[in-house]
Amino acid sequence: MLGNSLVMVAIILIINIVYVSFFTIRMILTLKGYRYIAAFLSMIEIVIYVVGLGLVLDNLNQIQNVIAYAVGYGIGVIVGTKIEEKMALGYITVHVITKEYDKDLPTQLRNAGYGVTSWAAQGLEGDRMALQVLTSRKFELKLYQTIKELDPKAFIIAYEPKAIYGGFWVKAIKGRKVKES
């Protein structure tokens, strides 16, 4: 009897981890505009959801099943976000402010394969250089590392652009390859 109970808990846990991972990925795909892939994924997701919820509701008198369902949900959120990080869909815009106005940071970043726009800026303590860097999300961590190597004191803010229109970035960034160091 205890063996069947543990098997049921394990099945419910695994089903919910898979369901919520699909849910998380589908939601992110929807937000990024991949609606047809998201729609297809939702069909698989709902089948998994109905099976998992059915197992819990058929055995509602066993609290361990409800707990397994809740724990699986939490783990599924973590797994889904980790999968999305690996997929790294879309682009990231990084705003960099550096004290080192005389450094050739924009050229070095361009030579590394990033799209860079730079301009002179004024900060509380004087002249600064501001840069806006656009790159694929899969190169985001490498970009941070490169900036920190070139200027360890740089101030960095990153955000995900909702839409990108026109200019050099739209034409070149899709084919741009960041150079391996």
Helices and strands as residue ranges (DSSP letters): H 2-31, H 35-58, H 63-87, E 91-98, H 105-111, E 115-123, E 126-136, G 137-139, H 140-150, E 155-159, H 167-172
